[in-house]
Each structure stands twice: as structure tokens, then as C-alpha cells.
Amino acid sequence: MVQSVESGRGPRSSEPASNENLRSSKTEVPTVRTQPEKIPLGTYETKVTYDRSQYDRLYLQNKEPLGIGGPTLTAKSRPEDLIRDPRVRAMLDTIAFAEGTRGNGDYSRVVNGRVIGPYDRSKPYDAGLVGKTNVRVTDLKNHPNLLVQVNPGLRSTAAGRYQFLSGTWAGLNMPDFSPRSQDLAAIKLMQRRGMIEPLLRGDFAEAIHRGAPEWASLPTASGHSYYGQGGKTLSSLRSVYNTALRNQGANPEPTTPTNPTTPTQPNGNGNLVRGARGSAVEALQDNLVRLGLMTRAQKQTGPGIFGPRTESGVKEFQQAVGLAQTGRFDASTRSAMNSILGGDVKDGARGSTVKALQDNLVRLGYMTRSQVNTGPGIFGPRTDAALRKFQSAQGLGNDGIFGPDTFKALRSARTPANPNPGTDTGTVSEYRRWNVYSTGNRPARQADGYEDLQSHHDYTSVNYVMKGLTLPHRLEARDIVLTRSGESNFGQTLPSPSSGRVLFAGNENDGYGNKVVIRNDQTGQISMVGHMQSVSVRKGQTVNYGQSLGSQGSSGHSTGAHIHINADPAVIRRWVADLADGKFDGVRGRFNVGVKP
């Protein structure tokens, strides 16, 4: 039987659990989020139509906006500080232009189309808007939570000036959906996508390209939408950005680099070679850092200078994509790099980059040579399936796109085939499968995978897993119960959600009880499982994906045997599918909900 559970960092509830109704009792866990900034004239926050200058006066009063070249800001500065910089504010206007929401009242805009209902019936929404077309909302206390039929093949929950999806907004932990919150939340997304760093150093194009995976209207380096939708041109976005800067009294971005690259080869063909200098070289170095081919410290020894480290990084990239290792950043190398950074190497792509990807997938055992020979250099269904399987095994989002994160993982992956990063055996942990129940906001129910998991009791994401560890981003929080017919829920084996090194194993008296914290050193992902009955690993130990960490229990602030996990969504997605499948290979397909194991 599945017991109701409570988990997190708070006092134990005295409310008894109900086995018969699979009911999840209300937790007493405090919401894990920072206190919202106190802002004057709070009633202004829910106004739909407002004047931008009035908005600026309210939120920037007694604080002079930072000018370019003023007090130092970094990519890690607080959004509340970044919003005062004219470059960041101009980029917000540029994104709104790209999304078609630059008007004064467009903080209330819901994506154009017919409203067909709420996205999540457990959250607030305006039922009176169902059936209406191209709506705006008048209450900005919460995300509208409306599912809109945009066209016969597309539904969306996008809303607000920056078209936040409902699920994305939930993970940003903002106090309301006010204009102020939307601006700050957009800056958070810009930080996550790495847009702030190039923006602050004056590389508008790089900032836009990095934002393309977040906003489909922004172009990749190849000039296309990351998701294949209609996007804006870089020149049109640059024009809007420069106009926004002028309106704030700041100097627009120069149309030509202030420190142009000067290639050393005499024919002036535009190739970057050893000895070249300038902004183009620095942009190349930043891309090499993104691809894991150069460290930030190495770049800082000669930013904008094409030296031996930059040349070595270019050669490594050329080798990885099947090009001649000349060390010259020529047209073919630039095209291959842009296609990877822009997310263009996916189903339907062709060329040497695809062929090199296939060769690596063969080397690692995810494809056979005979499969590649049916279409060498052609990204078809077999390549797509093999790449997704590799991504799942690495704890990456299995989107089937050969992007920078997958590029880095593929270069460092071990051979032969190894679905469990961190082990040399290539073996797959396998158990008799479990029934997986999800508990949280509503009564516990059996889950058919990640999509069926319900939100945690009081919070959806956390920035804590153990004392003394600062997380680079928030993690998703979920509660699940592993059951098998005729067996107690206590003591069920707990397979590891990730491979990597154990950072902590034990009890820190923080409400999570017995817990294990793991860092995957290849991806940097952090995972924590808590409320365990027993722990069978130790700090410093390297564990494989699916390896037993101990057993399911109810230690800490918990009622009923269950597992609490804090991890990236991609990690939880793969783990839940494999828990119900029993085979930890990142491939779902051996179970049916409702059929007892």
C-alpha cells in the first residue's frame, strides 16, 4: 500500500496517513524562496496599462541608472542590479519586440489563439476567458495558466511581455506576475542562457544567439530559429536595441567592432589564424570555452589574441567534427561551430559534423557500423535514436540535438558503450521493476513517467541539498513512492539517479533525514535523495547510475516511506522511467502502468 507522505525541512506532522485513499497530507514545509524585494507603490504592480517612464520612476527612484562604463556589473549580479543597466533594459525591449509584445500593455498579453482551458487545474485561472480569442488578462497576481490553441498543430501557455510558458514561470519563483517580476524573471532566463556576459562586453550578436534556445523568435548563429519557427533577423533586432539605448541616453552599439580583427595571412580572406587579434578572436575564444575546448582562465591569459591555446582549441574542434586539423578558423570550421552552437545538428542535418557524430556513437556502442553505412553523414531516425539514448545515459535533456553540452559529453565519454558514466564495465543495473507512485499537491497516484509527477507539496524547486554547498541554479523537487505487490514500502532498494562522486552520505538534521548527495563531474549536475531508511555508500565514493545507494524509508521530517529527490528535470525524467522499467539504461519501454510487477 502507498502511504501519504510529507517531506522537506520542517516539523513532523501529527496528522495520520491514509493508506486507503492514497491521500497526501498537507506538508508543513516552508516554501524555499527568497523574500521579494520591497517595492514602493505596490498597487501599481497589477496595473495592466502603464507608461514606461512612470514605471521607471517608481522602480528606479533614488537610484541613478548605471551607465555603460559605470559601476562594475557581472553576469552573476543580482537581476535587481542588472535591470538598472541600459544595455540590459535595451535587451529586454529587444526580446519583447521579437516576441511581438513591445507595447505598453503587453505584460498582460496571452499568446494569440483560442483559450481551450487551464494548463494546470490545481492553479488559479480565469474560467471566463475559456473559448475567447487573443485575450489579455487583468489580474497579474499569478501567471494566467491558460492553454491556448495557437494553430491546429500548436498549443502554448506563453504569457506576458516575454512570453513565459507556465512551467518555466513556475520554476522562477517570482512573487507575482507583475511587470516588475516579469522583467526580473526575463533577466534570470538571460543569465541562465549565458546572455548577460557577452551583452556586458558589447557583443550583441553573441547575446542574441545564446538566447535563441529560450526565445524561438531570436535567431541562432546560422540565422534561423532554434525551434524552426519564424524568427527576427539580427539586423532588425540590433536596430531595436540601438534605438532603446538612445532613448535611455546611452550610446548605441557600434555597427563595426571597435577593435577589428586583423588576420595575418596576406590574402585577407577573413580566416582567423595564429597571431590575429580583435573582437572576432575573443568571440571565437568564448565559443571554445562553451564547447569545453578552452578554459576561462586560459582565455584570460590573452583575450582577443589568437595564440597557441586558441589554435590548439580550434584543432581539437576540427578533429571532433571531421575536418582537417589546420588550426585556421576558416569558413568550414566557422560553419560547423555555428551549427553546433545554434542547435542545427539534428534530424535532417547532413555533412561532416553528422558523420563525425555517427562515428563517435559507433565508438561508444550506441550505433553499429552497418547502421551508419545506410546513411553516412545523414542525420536520420537511427542517428536520432542513438543520440537521444546517449543523452539520457549522460543525464542530459534527450532532445536529439547535437548542441554544446552534448558535444562536451561526447568528447569525454568512455569507451566501449557505457550507459552508466563513471564505470568501466559498461554493465547496466537491473532490478525487478517497481510501481512508481507520485505524491505531493494531490492524492498519491501511479505515474507513467516524468509527465505524471505532481508538484511537491509547497515548492517546486530548491537551492539547497546540503550545508556549505552553493548551487549554480535551482533544482526540481519531487516526492515518489516505490512499491511492489506484497512487499513493505520500507526497505525498497534505492537506485542512484545519477553517476558521479558522493559529496555527502548521512544525516545533517536538516529535515531530509538520511540522504545522499551526488555530483556528476562530467555534467556538473547535482542530485540529492532523502528520507532514506539506510545508506550503503560513503562520502568520496564514485557510484554508477542505477547503483544501490541504500533503501527507501521515512527518516527526517516525513510521514510514510518514500523518496524525496532534488535534481535537474532531465535527471528525474530518466530516473523515473527506469525505476518503473527496472533497467537503468535510460531507455523506457518495458512497463505498463496498472500491471503489477
C-alpha positions as CSV (number, residue, x, y, z in Angstrom):
1,M,0.0,0.0,0.0
2,V,1.1,3.5,-0.7
3,Q,1.2,5.8,2.3
4,S,0.7,9.5,2.2
5,V,4.0,11.3,2.8
6,E,5.4,14.6,3.8
7,S,8.9,15.8,3.2
8,G,11.2,18.7,3.4
9,R,12.7,20.9,6.0
10,G,10.0,21.4,8.7
11,P,8.4,19.8,11.8
12,R,6.9,16.4,11.6
13,S,3.1,16.5,11.2
14,S,1.0,14.6,13.7
15,E,-1.7,14.0,11.1
16,P,-2.1,10.3,10.4
17,A,-1.6,9.0,6.9
18,S,-4.3,7.3,5.0
19,N,-3.4,4.2,3.1
20,E,-6.9,3.5,1.7
21,N,-7.3,6.7,-0.3
22,L,-3.7,7.2,-1.2
23,R,-4.1,10.7,0.2
24,S,-1.1,13.0,0.5
25,S,-1.5,15.1,3.6
26,K,-0.5,18.8,3.6
27,T,3.1,19.4,4.4
28,E,4.4,21.9,6.9
29,V,7.5,22.6,4.8
30,P,8.2,26.3,4.4
31,T,8.4,27.5,0.8
32,V,12.1,27.7,-0.2
33,R,12.4,31.1,-1.8
34,T,14.0,34.4,-1.1
35,Q,11.8,37.2,0.2
36,P,10.6,39.5,-2.6
37,E,12.2,42.9,-2.8
38,K,10.1,45.6,-1.1
39,I,8.9,47.9,-3.8
40,P,7.2,51.3,-3.3
41,L,3.6,51.8,-4.5
42,G,2.8,48.1,-4.6
43,T,-0.7,48.8,-6.0
44,Y,1.0,49.8,-9.3
45,E,2.2,46.2,-9.8
46,T,-1.0,44.9,-11.0
47,K,-1.8,47.7,-13.5
48,V,-2.1,46.4,-17.0
49,T,-1.7,49.6,-18.9
50,Y,1.1,51.9,-17.7
51,D,3.6,54.4,-19.0
52,R,7.2,53.2,-19.2
53,S,8.6,56.4,-17.8
54,Q,6.3,56.2,-14.9
55,Y,7.3,52.6,-14.3
56,D,10.9,53.6,-14.4
57,R,10.4,56.4,-11.9
58,L,8.7,54.1,-9.4
59,Y,11.3,51.3,-9.5
60,L,14.4,53.4,-10.0
61,Q,13.6,56.3,-7.8
62,N,16.6,57.4,-5.7
63,K,18.8,55.1,-7.8
64,E,20.6,56.6,-10.8
65,P,20.6,54.1,-13.6
66,L,24.1,52.7,-14.3
67,G,25.7,54.0,-17.4
68,I,28.0,51.9,-19.6
69,G,31.4,52.1,-18.0
70,G,29.9,52.8,-14.6
71,P,30.0,50.6,-11.5
72,T,31.0,47.0,-12.4
73,L,28.3,44.5,-13.2
74,T,28.9,40.9,-14.0
75,A,26.8,38.0,-15.4
76,K,26.2,36.9,-11.8
77,S,25.0,40.3,-10.5
78,R,21.5,40.4,-9.0
79,P,18.7,40.9,-11.5
80,E,17.7,43.9,-9.4
81,D,21.1,45.5,-10.2
82,L,21.3,44.4,-13.8
83,I,17.9,46.0,-14.7
84,R,19.4,49.4,-13.9
85,D,22.0,49.0,-16.7
86,P,20.7,50.5,-20.1
87,R,22.2,47.6,-22.1
88,V,20.1,45.0,-20.1
89,R,17.0,47.2,-20.3
90,A,17.5,47.6,-24.1
91,M,17.8,43.9,-24.5
92,L,14.5,43.4,-22.6
93,D,12.9,45.8,-25.1
94,T,14.6,43.8,-28.0
95,I,13.2,40.5,-26.7
96,A,9.7,42.0,-26.3
97,F,10.0,43.2,-29.9
98,A,11.0,39.8,-31.1
99,E,8.1,38.2,-29.3
100,G,5.6,40.8,-30.6
101,T,4.9,42.2,-27.1
102,R,6.7,45.6,-27.0
103,G,3.5,47.7,-26.4
104,N,2.9,49.3,-23.0
105,G,0.1,46.9,-22.1
106,D,1.8,43.7,-23.3
107,Y,2.7,42.5,-19.8
108,S,-0.9,41.2,-19.9
109,R,-0.7,39.5,-23.3
110,V,-1.5,35.8,-23.6
111,V,-0.2,34.1,-26.8
112,N,-2.6,34.8,-29.7
113,G,-5.1,32.0,-30.3
114,R,-8.2,30.4,-28.7
115,V,-8.2,29.6,-25.0
116,I,-9.1,26.0,-24.5
117,G,-8.7,25.7,-20.7
118,P,-6.2,25.9,-17.9
119,Y,-2.8,24.4,-18.1
120,D,-3.0,23.1,-14.5
121,R,-6.4,22.8,-12.9
122,S,-4.9,22.9,-9.5
123,K,-3.7,26.5,-10.0
124,P,-5.7,29.8,-10.4
125,Y,-7.0,30.8,-13.8
126,D,-9.8,32.9,-15.2
127,A,-12.5,30.5,-16.4
128,G,-14.3,33.3,-18.1
129,L,-11.6,33.5,-20.7
130,V,-12.1,29.9,-21.9
131,G,-13.3,29.9,-25.5
132,K,-12.2,33.5,-26.2
133,T,-9.5,34.5,-28.7
134,N,-6.4,36.7,-28.4
135,V,-7.0,37.6,-24.8
136,R,-5.3,39.8,-22.3
137,V,-5.6,39.4,-18.5
138,T,-6.4,42.0,-15.9
139,D,-5.1,40.2,-12.9
140,L,-1.3,39.9,-12.7
141,K,-1.1,38.2,-9.3
142,N,-0.3,34.9,-11.0
143,H,0.7,33.5,-14.3
144,P,-2.5,33.3,-16.3
145,N,-2.2,29.5,-16.5
146,L,-4.1,29.4,-19.8
147,L,-3.6,26.8,-22.5
148,V,-4.2,28.4,-26.0
149,Q,-4.7,26.7,-29.3
150,V,-2.4,28.8,-31.5
151,N,-3.0,26.7,-34.7
152,P,-4.1,23.1,-35.4
153,G,-0.7,21.8,-34.6
154,L,0.4,24.0,-31.7
155,R,-0.7,24.7,-28.2
156,S,1.0,27.1,-25.9
157,T,0.8,28.6,-22.3
158,A,3.0,31.6,-23.2
159,A,2.0,34.8,-21.5
160,G,3.4,38.2,-20.6
161,R,5.8,40.6,-22.2
162,Y,8.4,37.9,-22.6
163,Q,6.0,35.0,-23.3
164,F,6.8,32.8,-20.3
165,L,5.5,29.3,-20.5
166,S,3.6,28.2,-17.4
167,G,6.1,25.5,-16.5
168,T,9.0,27.9,-17.0
169,W,7.4,30.6,-14.8
170,A,6.7,28.1,-12.0
171,G,10.5,27.4,-11.7
172,L,11.4,31.1,-11.5
173,N,9.9,31.6,-8.0
174,M,8.6,35.1,-8.5
175,P,6.2,36.7,-6.0
176,D,3.6,37.7,-8.7
177,F,3.2,38.2,-12.5
178,S,3.6,42.0,-12.3
179,P,5.6,44.0,-14.8
180,R,8.5,44.2,-12.3
181,S,8.5,40.5,-11.7
182,Q,8.4,39.7,-15.5
183,D,11.4,42.0,-16.1
184,L,13.4,40.4,-13.4
185,A,12.4,36.9,-14.4
186,A,13.4,37.6,-18.0
187,I,16.8,38.7,-16.7
188,K,17.1,35.4,-14.8
189,L,16.5,33.5,-18.0
190,M,19.1,35.7,-19.8
191,Q,21.5,34.7,-17.0
192,R,20.7,31.0,-17.4
193,R,21.3,31.1,-21.1
194,G,24.6,33.0,-20.8
195,M,23.3,36.2,-22.5
196,I,24.5,38.7,-19.9
197,E,28.2,38.1,-20.2
198,P,28.5,38.9,-24.0
199,L,26.0,41.7,-23.6
200,L,28.1,43.5,-21.0
201,R,31.2,43.2,-23.1
202,G,29.4,44.6,-26.1
203,D,28.8,41.5,-28.2
204,F,25.1,41.9,-29.0
205,A,25.1,39.2,-31.7
206,E,26.5,36.6,-29.3
207,A,24.0,37.5,-26.6
208,I,21.1,37.1,-29.1
209,H,22.4,33.7,-30.4
210,R,22.8,32.4,-26.8
211,G,19.1,33.4,-26.1
212,A,17.8,31.5,-29.2
213,P,17.1,28.3,-27.3
214,E,14.9,30.3,-24.8
215,W,13.0,32.6,-27.2
216,A,12.1,31.0,-30.5
217,S,11.9,34.4,-32.2
218,L,15.7,35.0,-31.6
219,P,18.0,33.7,-34.4
220,T,20.8,31.3,-33.9
221,A,24.3,32.0,-35.3
222,S,23.1,30.4,-38.6
223,G,20.3,32.9,-38.8
224,H,17.5,30.5,-38.1
225,S,15.1,29.9,-35.2
226,Y,16.3,27.3,-32.8
227,Y,12.9,25.6,-33.0
228,G,12.3,26.1,-36.7
229,Q,9.7,28.8,-36.2
230,G,9.7,32.2,-37.9
231,G,12.3,34.4,-36.2
232,K,13.5,38.0,-36.5
233,T,16.7,39.0,-38.3
234,L,19.8,40.0,-36.4
235,S,19.8,43.4,-38.1
236,S,16.2,44.2,-37.1
237,L,16.9,43.3,-33.5
238,R,20.1,45.3,-33.5
239,S,18.1,48.3,-34.7
240,V,15.6,48.0,-31.9
241,Y,18.4,47.5,-29.4
242,N,20.2,50.6,-30.5
243,T,17.1,52.7,-30.5
244,A,16.3,51.6,-27.0
245,L,19.8,52.6,-25.9
246,R,19.4,56.0,-27.5
247,N,16.1,56.5,-25.7
248,Q,17.9,55.9,-22.4
249,G,20.6,58.4,-23.2
250,A,23.2,55.7,-23.8
251,N,25.5,55.2,-26.8
252,P,24.3,52.6,-29.3
253,E,26.3,49.6,-30.2
254,P,28.9,50.4,-32.9
255,T,28.0,49.0,-36.3
256,T,31.6,47.8,-36.7
257,P,33.8,46.3,-34.0
258,T,35.8,48.9,-32.1
259,N,38.8,46.6,-32.3
260,P,38.6,44.8,-35.6
261,T,40.3,41.6,-36.2
262,T,43.5,41.7,-38.3
263,P,44.2,38.3,-39.8
264,T,47.9,37.7,-40.6
265,Q,47.5,35.9,-43.8
266,P,48.3,38.2,-46.8
267,N,45.3,37.4,-49.0
268,G,42.9,38.9,-46.5
269,N,40.3,36.1,-46.9
270,G,38.9,36.6,-43.4
271,N,40.3,33.5,-41.9
272,L,41.5,33.7,-38.3
273,V,44.9,32.4,-37.8
274,R,47.6,32.4,-35.1
275,G,48.7,36.0,-34.5
276,A,45.3,37.5,-35.2
277,R,43.8,39.9,-32.7
278,G,40.5,41.6,-32.0
279,S,36.9,41.1,-31.0
280,A,36.3,38.3,-33.5
281,V,39.1,36.3,-31.9
282,E,37.6,36.9,-28.5
283,A,34.2,35.7,-29.7
284,L,35.9,32.6,-31.0
285,Q,37.6,32.0,-27.6
286,D,34.2,32.4,-25.9
287,N,32.8,29.7,-28.2
288,L,35.7,27.4,-27.5
289,V,35.0,27.9,-23.7
290,R,31.3,27.0,-24.3
291,L,32.4,23.8,-26.1
292,G,34.9,22.8,-23.4
293,L,37.9,23.3,-25.6
294,M,39.4,26.1,-23.6
295,T,39.0,27.2,-20.0
296,R,38.0,30.7,-19.0
297,A,41.4,31.1,-17.2
298,Q,43.2,30.2,-20.4
299,K,41.3,32.8,-22.3
300,Q,42.1,35.4,-19.8
301,T,45.9,35.0,-20.5
302,G,45.3,36.6,-23.9
303,P,41.7,37.7,-24.6
304,G,41.3,38.6,-28.2
305,I,44.8,37.2,-29.1
306,F,44.9,34.1,-31.3
307,G,47.8,32.3,-29.6
308,P,48.8,28.6,-29.2
309,R,46.0,27.8,-26.8
310,T,43.4,29.2,-29.2
311,E,45.0,27.4,-32.1
312,S,45.0,24.1,-30.1
313,G,41.3,24.5,-29.3
314,V,40.5,25.1,-33.0
315,K,42.4,21.9,-33.9
316,E,40.6,19.9,-31.3
317,F,37.3,21.1,-32.6
318,Q,38.3,20.3,-36.2
319,Q,39.2,16.8,-35.2
320,A,35.9,16.4,-33.4
321,V,33.9,17.3,-36.4
322,G,35.9,15.5,-39.0
323,L,37.7,18.5,-40.6
324,A,41.4,18.8,-41.4
325,Q,43.3,19.9,-38.3
326,T,44.8,23.1,-39.8
327,G,44.3,25.3,-36.7
328,R,42.8,28.0,-39.0
329,F,39.4,29.3,-38.2
330,D,38.2,29.2,-41.7
331,A,34.7,29.2,-43.3
332,S,34.1,25.4,-42.9
333,T,35.2,25.4,-39.3
334,R,33.1,28.5,-38.6
335,S,30.1,26.9,-40.2
336,A,30.5,23.7,-38.2
337,M,30.9,25.5,-34.9
338,N,27.9,27.8,-35.6
339,S,25.7,24.8,-36.4
340,I,26.5,23.1,-33.1
341,L,26.2,26.2,-31.0
342,G,23.0,27.1,-32.8
343,G,21.4,23.7,-32.3
344,D,21.2,23.0,-36.1
345,V,22.7,19.5,-35.9
346,K,19.6,17.4,-35.5
347,D,17.2,15.2,-37.6
348,G,17.5,16.2,-41.2
349,A,21.1,17.7,-41.0
350,R,23.9,16.5,-43.3
351,G,27.6,16.8,-43.6
352,S,30.9,16.1,-42.0
353,T,29.7,17.1,-38.5
354,V,27.0,14.5,-38.7
355,K,29.4,11.9,-39.9
356,A,31.8,12.6,-37.0
357,L,28.9,12.3,-34.6
358,Q,27.9,9.0,-36.0
359,D,31.4,7.7,-35.8
360,N,31.5,8.7,-32.1
361,L,28.2,7.0,-31.5
362,V,29.6,3.8,-33.1
363,R,32.7,4.1,-30.9
364,L,30.6,4.3,-27.8
365,G,28.3,1.4,-28.9
366,Y,25.1,3.4,-29.4
367,M,25.1,2.7,-33.2
368,T,26.5,-0.1,-35.3
369,R,28.7,0.5,-38.4
370,S,26.1,-1.1,-40.6
371,Q,23.5,1.4,-39.4
372,V,25.8,4.3,-40.2
373,N,26.6,2.9,-43.6
374,T,22.9,3.2,-44.6
375,G,23.3,7.0,-44.5
376,P,26.8,8.2,-43.6
377,G,26.6,11.9,-42.9
378,I,22.8,12.0,-42.9
379,F,21.1,12.6,-39.6
380,G,18.2,10.2,-39.8
381,P,16.0,8.2,-37.4
382,R,18.7,5.8,-36.3
383,T,21.2,8.6,-35.5
384,D,18.4,10.5,-33.7
385,A,17.5,7.4,-31.6
386,A,21.2,6.7,-30.8
387,L,21.9,10.3,-29.8
388,R,18.9,10.5,-27.5
389,K,19.9,7.3,-25.8
390,F,23.4,8.7,-25.3
391,Q,22.0,12.0,-23.9
392,S,19.8,10.1,-21.5
393,A,22.7,8.0,-20.3
394,Q,24.6,11.2,-19.6
395,G,21.8,12.9,-17.7
396,L,21.2,15.4,-20.4
397,G,17.9,16.5,-21.9
398,N,17.4,13.9,-24.6
399,D,16.2,16.4,-27.2
400,G,18.1,14.8,-30.1
401,I,20.1,18.0,-30.8
402,F,23.9,17.8,-31.0
403,G,24.5,21.0,-29.1
404,P,27.4,22.3,-27.0
405,D,26.5,20.3,-23.9
406,T,26.2,17.1,-25.8
407,F,29.4,18.0,-27.7
408,K,31.3,18.2,-24.4
409,A,29.8,15.0,-23.1
410,L,30.5,13.1,-26.2
411,R,34.2,14.0,-26.2
412,S,34.7,12.9,-22.6
413,A,32.5,9.8,-22.7
414,R,34.3,6.5,-22.1
415,T,34.6,3.6,-24.5
416,P,33.2,1.0,-25.0
417,A,29.5,1.6,-24.7
418,N,28.7,2.9,-21.2
419,P,25.2,3.8,-20.3
420,N,26.4,4.4,-16.7
421,P,29.0,7.2,-16.8
422,G,31.7,6.6,-14.2
423,T,32.0,2.8,-14.6
424,D,34.4,0.9,-16.8
425,T,32.3,-2.2,-17.1
426,G,29.5,-0.9,-19.4
427,T,27.1,-3.1,-17.4
428,V,23.5,-1.9,-16.7
429,S,22.0,-2.1,-13.3
430,E,18.7,-4.1,-13.4
431,Y,16.1,-4.8,-10.8
432,R,12.6,-6.3,-10.7
433,R,10.6,-3.3,-11.6
434,W,8.6,-1.2,-9.2
435,N,5.2,0.5,-9.2
436,V,6.1,4.2,-9.0
437,Y,3.6,6.5,-7.2
438,S,3.8,10.3,-7.2
439,T,2.6,12.3,-4.2
440,G,2.6,16.0,-3.5
441,N,-0.2,18.5,-4.0
442,R,-2.9,15.9,-4.6
443,P,-3.6,12.3,-3.6
444,A,-0.8,9.8,-4.5
445,R,-1.3,8.2,-7.9
446,Q,0.7,5.8,-10.0
447,A,2.9,7.6,-12.5
448,D,3.5,6.6,-16.1
449,G,6.7,8.7,-16.3
450,Y,8.0,12.2,-15.6
451,E,4.9,13.9,-17.1
452,D,2.7,12.3,-14.5
453,L,4.7,13.5,-11.5
454,Q,2.8,16.1,-9.4
455,S,4.3,19.2,-7.9
456,H,5.9,19.0,-4.5
457,H,3.7,20.0,-1.6
458,D,4.7,23.6,-1.2
459,Y,7.5,24.4,-3.5
460,T,8.6,23.3,-7.0
461,S,12.3,24.0,-6.8
462,V,15.1,24.4,-4.2
463,N,18.5,25.9,-4.0
464,Y,19.7,23.6,-1.2
465,V,20.9,20.0,-1.0
466,M,23.5,20.1,1.8
467,K,25.2,22.5,4.2
468,G,28.1,24.5,2.8
469,L,27.3,23.8,-0.9
470,T,26.1,26.7,-3.1
471,L,24.2,25.6,-6.2
472,P,24.7,27.3,-9.6
473,H,20.9,27.0,-10.2
474,R,17.8,25.7,-8.6
475,L,16.8,22.1,-8.7
476,E,13.4,20.5,-9.1
477,A,11.9,18.8,-6.0
478,R,9.7,15.7,-6.2
479,D,8.3,13.0,-3.9
480,I,7.8,9.5,-5.1
481,V,7.0,6.1,-3.5
482,L,8.4,2.8,-4.8
483,T,6.1,-0.2,-4.2
484,R,6.0,-3.8,-5.1
485,S,3.0,-6.1,-4.6
486,G,3.2,-8.0,-1.3
487,E,6.2,-6.1,0.0
488,S,6.7,-3.4,2.5
489,N,7.5,0.1,1.2
490,F,10.2,0.3,3.8
491,G,13.5,-1.1,2.7
492,Q,12.9,-1.0,-1.1
493,T,16.2,-0.6,-2.9
494,L,17.0,2.9,-3.9
495,P,19.0,3.1,-7.2
496,S,21.1,6.2,-7.8
497,P,19.6,8.8,-10.0
498,S,23.0,9.8,-11.4
499,S,26.5,8.6,-11.7
500,G,29.3,10.6,-10.0
501,R,31.0,11.3,-6.8
502,V,29.2,11.2,-3.4
503,L,29.5,14.6,-1.8
504,F,27.6,13.6,1.4
505,A,26.1,10.4,2.8
506,G,24.3,10.6,6.2
507,N,22.0,12.8,8.2
508,E,22.6,16.6,8.6
509,N,19.4,17.1,10.7
510,D,18.0,19.4,8.1
511,G,14.7,17.7,7.6
512,Y,15.8,15.4,4.8
513,G,16.9,12.6,7.2
514,N,19.3,10.1,5.8
515,K,20.4,11.4,2.4
516,V,22.9,11.1,-0.3
517,V,24.2,14.0,-2.5
518,I,26.0,13.2,-5.8
519,R,27.9,15.3,-8.2
520,N,28.3,14.2,-11.8
521,D,31.8,15.6,-12.6
522,Q,31.2,15.3,-16.3
523,T,28.0,17.4,-16.5
524,G,28.2,19.3,-13.2
525,Q,24.7,18.1,-12.2
526,I,23.9,17.7,-8.5
527,S,21.3,15.2,-7.3
528,M,20.1,14.5,-3.7
529,V,17.8,11.8,-2.4
530,G,16.5,11.9,1.1
531,H,14.3,10.3,3.8
532,M,16.2,7.0,3.3
533,Q,15.9,4.1,5.8
534,S,19.6,3.1,5.3
535,V,22.6,4.4,3.4
536,S,25.1,2.0,1.8
537,V,27.6,4.4,0.2
538,R,30.1,6.8,1.7
539,K,31.4,10.3,1.0
540,G,34.0,10.4,-1.7
541,Q,32.9,7.1,-3.3
542,T,32.2,7.0,-7.1
543,V,28.8,5.5,-7.9
544,N,27.2,4.4,-11.2
545,Y,23.8,5.3,-12.5
546,G,21.4,2.8,-11.0
547,Q,23.7,1.6,-8.3
548,S,22.0,1.0,-5.0
549,L,22.5,3.9,-2.6
550,G,20.6,2.2,0.3
551,S,16.9,1.8,0.9
552,Q,13.6,3.8,0.9
553,G,12.4,5.0,4.3
554,S,10.9,7.8,6.3
555,S,13.7,9.4,8.1
556,G,13.8,13.1,8.8
557,H,10.6,15.2,8.6
558,S,8.5,12.7,6.8
559,T,5.3,10.6,7.2
560,G,5.3,7.3,5.3
561,A,8.1,5.6,3.4
562,H,9.0,7.5,0.2
563,I,11.9,9.1,-1.6
564,H,12.4,12.9,-1.9
565,I,14.7,14.0,-4.8
566,N,16.2,17.3,-5.7
567,A,17.7,17.2,-9.2
568,D,17.6,18.6,-12.7
569,P,14.4,17.7,-14.6
570,A,16.4,15.7,-17.2
571,V,17.8,13.5,-14.4
572,I,14.4,12.9,-12.8
573,R,12.8,12.2,-16.2
574,R,15.3,9.4,-17.0
575,W,15.3,8.0,-13.4
576,V,11.6,7.7,-13.1
577,A,11.2,5.9,-16.4
578,D,14.0,3.5,-15.4
579,L,12.6,2.9,-11.9
580,A,9.3,1.7,-13.4
581,D,11.2,-0.2,-16.1
582,G,13.7,-1.8,-13.7
583,K,16.6,-1.5,-16.2
584,F,18.9,1.5,-15.8
585,D,19.8,2.1,-19.4
586,G,17.9,5.4,-20.0
587,V,15.5,3.6,-22.4
588,R,11.8,3.4,-21.5
589,G,9.6,0.7,-22.9
590,R,9.3,-2.3,-20.7
591,F,6.4,-1.4,-18.4
592,N,2.7,-0.6,-18.4
593,V,1.0,1.4,-15.6
594,G,-1.6,-0.7,-13.8
595,V,0.3,-4.0,-14.4
596,K,1.7,-5.1,-11.1
597,P,5.4,-6.2,-11.1
